[in-house]
Amino acid sequence: QVHLVESGGGSVQPGGSLRLSCLASGAALEYYVLGWFRQAPGKEREGVACISGTDDESDGATYYGDSVKGRFTISRDDAKNTVFLQMNSLKPEDTAIYYCASKTDYVLSASPADYDYWGRGTQVTVSS
């Protein structure tokens, strides 16, 4: 059983930055794909970014949703069992609850249905 806890959310003005963290426990996460998703009120959960494990051929390969490319960066520190999401140039449309998730194979995916474990989420609000 993998337990994920997000932190780092908050309120920020447009153009600002936030760094989300997700601390994992219960498994050796270097073999897992880790992802960030978000869900705004009235909308479906969408994939923001994901990163492959560091002990396979993909070795840290990443995926980003089109709406965040060039602004968000996902990274992982397996020694600390933590995945990060650096969010720059934030826009009001980035406002959502952000969730961390993990999947127990090597295939990158932006589909929430492919993920096995989820955190409870952290709120990000971008507003002037």
C-alpha positions as CSV (number, residue, x, y, z in Angstrom):
1,Q,0.0,0.0,0.0
2,V,1.4,3.4,-1.1
3,H,0.4,6.5,1.0
4,L,0.8,9.9,-0.7
5,V,0.6,13.3,0.9
6,E,0.6,16.5,-1.0
7,S,1.7,19.9,0.3
8,G,2.7,23.3,-1.0
9,G,-0.7,24.6,-2.3
10,G,-2.0,28.0,-1.7
11,S,-3.1,31.3,-3.2
12,V,-1.0,33.2,-5.6
13,Q,-1.4,36.1,-8.1
14,P,-1.3,35.5,-11.8
15,G,2.3,35.2,-13.0
16,G,3.4,33.8,-9.7
17,S,4.9,30.5,-8.8
18,L,4.3,27.6,-6.4
19,R,6.1,24.4,-5.7
20,L,4.1,21.3,-4.8
21,S,5.5,18.4,-3.0
22,C,4.2,14.8,-2.6
23,L,5.7,12.6,0.0
24,A,5.3,8.9,-0.5
25,S,5.5,6.0,1.9
26,G,4.9,2.3,1.8
27,A,6.9,1.3,-1.2
28,A,10.2,1.8,-3.1
29,L,9.0,4.5,-5.5
30,E,12.0,4.5,-7.8
31,Y,10.2,1.8,-9.8
32,Y,6.9,3.7,-10.1
33,V,5.5,6.3,-12.5
34,L,4.5,9.3,-10.4
35,G,2.0,11.9,-11.7
36,W,0.3,15.1,-10.9
37,F,-3.3,15.6,-11.8
38,R,-5.8,18.5,-11.2
39,Q,-9.5,18.9,-10.9
40,A,-11.3,22.2,-11.1
41,P,-14.9,22.6,-10.0
42,G,-17.3,21.1,-12.5
43,K,-14.5,19.6,-14.6
44,E,-13.0,16.2,-15.0
45,R,-9.7,15.3,-13.5
46,E,-6.9,15.9,-16.0
47,G,-3.3,14.8,-16.2
48,V,-0.8,17.7,-15.6
49,A,2.6,15.9,-15.6
50,C,4.1,12.5,-14.9
51,I,7.6,11.1,-14.6
52,S,8.9,7.6,-15.1
53,G,10.8,5.6,-12.6
54,T,14.6,5.9,-12.4
55,D,15.4,2.2,-12.5
56,D,14.1,1.3,-16.0
57,E,14.9,2.2,-19.6
58,S,12.8,5.3,-19.4
59,D,14.9,6.7,-16.5
60,G,13.1,9.8,-15.6
61,A,11.2,10.5,-18.8
62,T,8.4,13.0,-18.5
63,Y,5.1,13.9,-19.9
64,Y,3.3,17.3,-19.7
65,G,-0.2,18.3,-20.6
66,D,-0.4,20.9,-23.4
67,S,-1.8,23.6,-21.1
68,V,1.2,23.5,-18.8
69,K,4.1,22.8,-21.2
70,G,6.9,25.3,-20.7
71,R,5.5,26.5,-17.3
72,F,5.5,23.4,-15.1
73,T,8.3,21.1,-14.3
74,I,8.0,17.7,-12.6
75,S,10.9,16.1,-10.8
76,R,11.5,13.4,-8.2
77,D,13.9,12.7,-5.4
78,D,13.8,9.0,-4.8
79,A,16.1,9.2,-1.8
80,K,13.4,11.3,-0.1
81,N,10.5,9.4,-1.7
82,T,9.2,12.8,-3.0
83,V,7.9,14.1,-6.3
84,F,7.7,17.8,-7.0
85,L,5.8,20.0,-9.3
86,Q,7.3,23.5,-9.9
87,M,4.6,25.7,-11.3
88,N,5.7,29.1,-12.9
89,S,3.8,31.8,-14.7
90,L,0.6,30.6,-13.1
91,K,-2.8,31.6,-14.7
92,P,-6.3,31.8,-13.2
93,E,-7.2,28.7,-15.2
94,D,-4.6,26.7,-13.2
95,T,-6.9,27.0,-10.2
96,A,-7.8,23.5,-9.1
97,I,-7.2,20.8,-6.5
98,Y,-3.9,19.2,-7.4
99,Y,-3.4,15.5,-6.7
100,C,-0.4,13.3,-6.6
101,A,-0.7,9.7,-7.9
102,S,1.4,6.6,-8.5
103,K,1.1,3.6,-10.8
104,T,3.0,0.3,-10.4
105,D,4.4,0.0,-13.9
106,Y,6.8,1.9,-16.2
107,V,4.3,3.3,-18.7
108,L,3.8,7.0,-18.7
109,S,0.1,7.9,-18.7
110,A,-2.1,11.0,-18.4
111,S,-5.2,9.0,-17.7
112,P,-6.3,9.0,-14.1
113,A,-7.8,5.5,-14.6
114,D,-4.3,4.1,-15.0
115,Y,-3.1,5.1,-11.5
116,D,-3.3,2.9,-8.5
117,Y,-2.7,5.2,-5.5
118,W,-3.8,8.8,-4.8
119,G,-3.2,11.5,-2.3
120,R,-6.0,13.7,-0.9
121,G,-5.0,16.8,-2.9
122,T,-3.9,20.3,-2.2
123,Q,-5.7,23.5,-3.3
124,V,-4.1,25.9,-5.7
125,T,-5.8,29.2,-6.3
126,V,-4.6,31.8,-8.8
127,S,-6.4,35.1,-8.5
128,S,-5.7,38.8,-8.5
